[in-house]
């Protein structure tokens, strides 16, 4: 993974964390999906996306994301 891709993933994850703190789950979901496009194996992105789905009561998708993070 190139340095530019890692930096881009970092910024998407940071944007997602800040969106979660502001309870903007829709923005967090978009940022996390962008991070996963940069790095499909990102534990942090899958875990946070699972938390977003769990808060939105989409248990099946949450379980899938937690399984991918595992």
N, C-alpha and C positions, 0 to 999 in steps of 0.2 A: 504494500500500500504506500503510495507516494505521500510526501509531506503535505502537499496541498490537499489531498483527500482527507488526511488526518485532521488538518486544521479546519476544513469544512465540516467534518463530522463533529468536531469539538464545538463549533459555533451552533450547529443545529441542536446538539444536546444541551448546550447552555440556554438557548432560546426556549427549548422545551421545559427545562427546569424552572426558568423564570415564569413561563406561562402557567405551569402547575401551581407555583406559589401564588399567582394572581387568580387562580381558579378559572383559567381560560383553557379548558380541556380541549376545545376544538383546535386552538392554535398549537397546543402541545402535541396533539395527534399529528398534525401536518408536519411539524418540525421533526418529530420522531420518525415519521415515514421518510422524510428527506434524509435523515441520518442513516436509516437502514438502506437507502439507495446507495449511499456512499460506502457503507460497510454492512453487508447483510448478516455478518456474524457478531455484531455488536451486542454484548451481554447487557450493557447499560440501556441501550435503546429498546431492546426487547422487554427488559424488566419494567422500564418506565411506561412503555406502551401497554403492558399488561395491567399496570396500576391504573392507567387512564380508562381502559376498558372495564376494569373492576368497579371504578367509581361511577361509570356510566351504566352499570348493571348489565354488561354484555359478558356474561360469565364464560361462554364458550370461547370467545375470542381472547379473553383474558387468560384462560387456561392454556390456549395454544401459544400465546406469547411467553408465558412463564415456562412452558415446556421448552420452547426454543432457547430461552435464556439459560435454562439448566444445561 
